[in-house]
Amino acid sequence: MNDLNAMLAPLWERFLDKLPEILTATWETLDMVFLSTLFSMLIGFALAIVMILTNPIGLKPCRSFYSVVDFVVNLLRSFPFIILLIAIIPLTRLIVGTSIGSTAAIVPLTIAAAPFVARLIEASFLEVDRGVIEAARSFGASNAQIIFRVLLPEALPSIILNIAVIAITLLGYSAMAGTVGGGGLGDLAVRYGYNRFQLDIMVYSVIILCVLVLLIQGVCNFLYKVMR
């Protein structure tokens, strides 16, 4: 028992010593994920509205315009995040004044997630029963009314689940951003767990990330049940 205590004591002391940094890194990760999810949802929702309007089976079909938007969305989705993170460093500096830190990481996280959000919300809209849309048209509803009073309420439970997918994906991306100075738990794991061979710090980072994933999914599942 004494041998076990002697073995665990350095790990416990190191945890207490690094606790302020762990808490700071956790807060930075939450900040990055929340803001990038919010901004990507706003941009993605706007793109989804454009796509659902101009889709060949949409509310105001325009095949040529939809093809352009569809191509751009697919092109942005095809970029591996680590490459996108480095490729848009000039844009990141232009927007936030720096390319290092958790604030700077929000820009590539948002750009990476927005087209993914647009595709998910478009799919949620397309799942709405066409009969409901036609019924709204028969009552003289405008396209805006159909989108915000028919499509959005009907698709909201599905969108809530998609928010969980986006937030969890961005949580993984935020850890990846830490490898190039993006801050957060990924940066903490790289600096101490990888570069300084402090495996316990990496384990703490992984455990916190797993807990965050479970919390995000649990909250969204609860909201989904309420919306249903």
Phi, psi and omega per residue, in radians:
M1 nan -0.730 3.118
N2 -1.131 -0.648 3.110
D3 -1.114 -0.696 3.127
L4 -1.132 -0.755 3.110
N5 -1.092 -0.691 3.133
A6 -1.153 -0.553 -3.141
M7 -1.342 -0.641 -3.085
L8 -1.450 -0.388 -3.087
A9 -0.983 -0.825 3.122
P10 -1.077 -0.628 3.133
L11 -1.163 -0.750 3.130
W12 -1.138 -0.726 3.123
E13 -1.124 -0.693 3.121
R14 -1.176 -0.650 3.095
F15 -1.084 -0.813 3.123
L16 -1.121 -0.644 3.136
D17 -1.161 -0.639 -3.090
K18 -1.665 0.009 -3.087
L19 -0.966 -0.793 3.101
P20 -1.010 -0.704 3.124
E21 -1.219 -0.634 3.104
I22 -1.117 -0.767 3.133
L23 -1.138 -0.726 3.108
T24 -1.098 -0.773 3.139
A25 -1.121 -0.664 3.108
T26 -1.128 -0.763 3.111
W27 -1.096 -0.737 3.109
E28 -1.064 -0.720 3.118
T29 -1.118 -0.803 3.107
L30 -1.064 -0.716 3.130
D31 -1.089 -0.829 3.131
M32 -1.063 -0.823 -3.065
V33 -1.176 -0.776 -3.117
F34 -1.105 -0.886 -3.078
L35 -1.185 -0.733 3.136
S36 -1.185 -0.605 3.058
T37 -1.140 -0.761 3.134
L38 -1.081 -0.884 -3.100
F39 -1.162 -0.702 3.138
S40 -1.189 -0.575 3.079
M41 -1.156 -0.721 3.128
L42 -1.127 -0.835 3.139
I43 -1.174 -0.774 -3.123
G44 -1.132 -0.639 3.112
F45 -1.130 -0.740 3.107
A46 -1.083 -0.753 3.110
L47 -1.127 -0.685 -3.133
A48 -1.119 -0.667 3.100
I49 -1.100 -0.774 3.103
V50 -1.048 -0.739 -3.098
M51 -1.220 -0.662 -3.131
I52 -1.284 -0.450 3.071
L53 -1.299 -0.808 -3.001
T54 -1.623 -0.086 3.092
N55 -0.956 2.478 3.120
P56 -0.909 -0.454 3.070
I57 -1.933 0.369 -3.068
G58 -1.521 -2.897 -3.052
L59 -1.354 -0.519 3.131
K60 -2.481 1.303 -2.965
P61 -0.976 2.365 3.014
C62 -2.640 1.574 -2.977
R63 -1.017 -0.734 -3.076
S64 -1.151 -0.791 -3.138
F65 -1.160 -0.728 3.120
Y66 -1.072 -0.668 -3.139
S67 -1.090 -0.678 3.124
V68 -1.149 -0.861 -3.138
V69 -1.097 -0.732 3.131
D70 -1.068 -0.716 3.129
F71 -1.130 -0.785 -3.133
V72 -1.092 -0.771 3.134
V73 -1.081 -0.798 3.135
N74 -1.151 -0.644 3.139
L75 -1.120 -0.807 -3.140
L76 -1.162 -0.602 3.128
R77 -1.213 -0.414 -3.076
S78 -1.374 -0.254 -3.112
F79 -1.281 2.180 2.958
P80 -1.069 2.436 -2.996
F81 -1.057 -0.707 -3.085
I82 -1.104 -0.582 3.103
I83 -1.282 -0.761 3.103
L84 -1.056 -0.709 -3.137
L85 -0.980 -0.742 -3.122
I86 -1.412 -0.653 -3.047
A87 -1.133 -0.558 -3.063
I88 -1.787 0.371 3.094
I89 -0.953 -0.765 3.098
P90 -1.027 -0.710 3.114
L91 -1.149 -0.714 3.116
T92 -1.058 -0.770 3.117
R93 -1.121 -0.637 -3.137
L94 -1.149 -0.663 -3.061
I95 -1.416 -0.819 -3.045
V96 -1.971 -0.080 3.078
G97 1.508 -0.039 3.115
T98 -2.705 2.813 3.097
S99 -2.012 0.150 -3.106
I100 -2.126 2.466 3.090
G101 1.894 2.946 -3.072
S102 -1.186 -0.590 3.119
T103 -1.131 -0.746 3.130
A104 -1.130 -0.590 -3.101
A105 -1.178 -0.372 -3.131
I106 -1.085 -0.602 -3.104
V107 -1.100 -0.998 3.121
P108 -1.139 -0.559 3.098
L109 -1.090 -0.744 3.135
T110 -1.150 -0.809 -3.123
I111 -1.112 -0.649 3.135
A112 -1.206 -0.630 -3.036
A113 -1.528 -0.504 -3.034
A114 -0.956 -0.852 3.129
P115 -1.158 -0.550 3.078
F116 -1.140 -0.751 3.088
V117 -1.067 -0.794 -3.128
A118 -0.998 -0.752 -3.123
R119 -1.186 -0.701 -3.133
L120 -1.174 -0.754 3.141
I121 -1.194 -0.670 3.072
E122 -1.033 -0.759 3.123
A123 -1.102 -0.673 3.102
S124 -1.123 -0.715 3.103
F125 -1.124 -0.722 -3.098
L126 -1.192 -0.357 3.125
E127 -1.356 -0.248 3.136
V128 -1.167 2.377 -3.108
D129 -0.987 2.191 -3.141
R130 -1.071 -0.477 3.134
G131 -1.103 -0.612 3.113
V132 -1.154 -0.704 3.141
I133 -1.157 -0.768 -3.138
E134 -1.137 -0.611 3.096
A135 -1.131 -0.708 3.109
A136 -1.136 -0.691 3.095
R137 -1.080 -0.703 -3.091
S138 -1.139 -0.403 3.093
F139 -1.584 0.117 3.073
G140 1.452 0.358 3.136
A141 -1.216 2.451 3.076
S142 -1.380 2.968 3.122
N143 -1.048 -0.714 -3.141
A144 -1.103 -0.717 3.124
Q145 -1.157 -0.683 3.121
I146 -1.105 -0.726 -3.110
I147 -1.169 -0.873 -2.991
F148 -1.563 -0.342 -3.104
R149 -1.950 -0.220 3.130
V150 -2.082 -1.093 -3.067
L151 -1.100 -0.862 -3.069
L152 -1.096 -0.860 3.108
P153 -1.075 -0.675 -3.126
E154 -1.201 -0.623 -3.064
A155 -1.596 -0.099 -3.016
L156 -1.007 -0.781 3.107
P157 -1.008 -0.748 3.106
S158 -1.121 -0.691 3.129
I159 -1.131 -0.647 3.100
I160 -1.034 -0.782 3.099
L161 -1.136 -0.628 3.118
N162 -1.168 -0.541 3.078
I163 -1.068 -0.681 3.093
A164 -1.081 -0.747 3.118
V165 -1.061 -0.795 -3.123
I166 -1.127 -0.844 -3.088
A167 -1.091 -0.725 3.140
I168 -1.203 -0.676 3.066
T169 -1.086 -0.762 3.129
L170 -1.179 -0.520 3.059
L171 -1.087 -0.749 3.068
G172 -1.156 -0.722 3.104
Y173 -1.101 -0.671 -3.127
S174 -1.121 -0.628 3.073
A175 -1.152 -0.655 3.097
M176 -1.155 -0.646 3.125
A177 -1.103 -0.453 3.118
G178 -1.107 -0.384 3.141
T179 -1.221 -0.330 3.129
V180 -2.100 0.578 3.062
G181 1.442 0.443 -3.112
G182 -1.407 -0.111 -3.126
G183 1.405 -3.134 3.109
G184 1.473 -2.938 -3.070
L185 -1.172 -0.553 3.099
G186 -1.100 -0.762 3.109
D187 -1.116 -0.716 3.121
L188 -1.092 -0.762 -3.129
A189 -1.130 -0.669 -3.142
V190 -1.229 -0.819 -3.060
R191 -1.139 -0.761 -3.074
Y192 -1.762 -0.808 -3.082
G193 -1.224 -0.658 -3.076
Y194 -1.706 -0.969 -3.052
N195 -1.216 -0.591 -3.092
R196 -1.893 0.141 3.054
F197 1.001 0.568 3.065
Q198 -1.669 1.468 -3.023
L199 -1.039 -0.580 -3.103
D200 -1.118 -0.614 3.109
I201 -1.157 -0.675 3.083
M202 -1.124 -0.696 3.128
V203 -1.109 -0.735 3.100
Y204 -1.047 -0.746 -3.134
S205 -1.095 -0.754 3.140
V206 -1.128 -0.743 3.141
I207 -1.074 -0.780 -3.140
I208 -1.099 -0.734 3.116
L209 -1.091 -0.716 3.112
C210 -1.113 -0.725 3.111
V211 -1.094 -0.732 3.131
L212 -1.101 -0.708 3.103
V213 -1.067 -0.807 3.137
L214 -1.094 -0.690 3.127
L215 -1.145 -0.803 -3.135
I216 -1.062 -0.830 -3.118
Q217 -1.160 -0.676 3.132
G218 -1.120 -0.779 3.125
V219 -1.101 -0.793 -3.120
C220 -1.178 -0.625 3.074
N221 -1.118 -0.694 3.109
F222 -1.120 -0.797 3.127
L223 -1.112 -0.634 3.094
Y224 -1.056 -0.789 3.139
K225 -1.121 -0.659 3.114
V226 -1.142 -0.769 -3.119
M227 -1.160 -0.555 3.140
R228 -1.233 nan nan
